[in-house]
């Protein structure tokens, strides 16, 4: 009986460990369903490109670059630019298929955050995608 309970506990832990590891990172997909960035929920909501480069962070619903530039908003799982176009999304937020996620690069050190720009007025959301790719959009916040 003890062996069965011990084995069951071990199996539960073995099944939960991968889920716990992945729960700290939220993948961000571009309009083609490719994972190009992610939010590290345990690292001050910093946003990293898939290759591990820190480019931005969340402050409430606003997205700021480490250079202090306001990039856009993250609302209901969708990233919106200053023109009101969708730039990216998390899985399940829009009706799009996502591709298999490739292996992430190692996280690089995050730079110091610059003084934040004032948040502009948020535009009406459009039902179209921005022309600017998500990776370039997020990279506008690099120092």
Secondary structure, DSSP 8 states (H G I E B T S, - for coil): -HHHHHHHHHHHHHHHHHHHHHHTEEEEE-TTS-EEEEEETTTTTEEEETTS-EEEEEETTEEEETTS-EEEEEETTEEE-TTS-EEEE-TTSSS-------------------------------SSB-SS-HHHHHHTT--
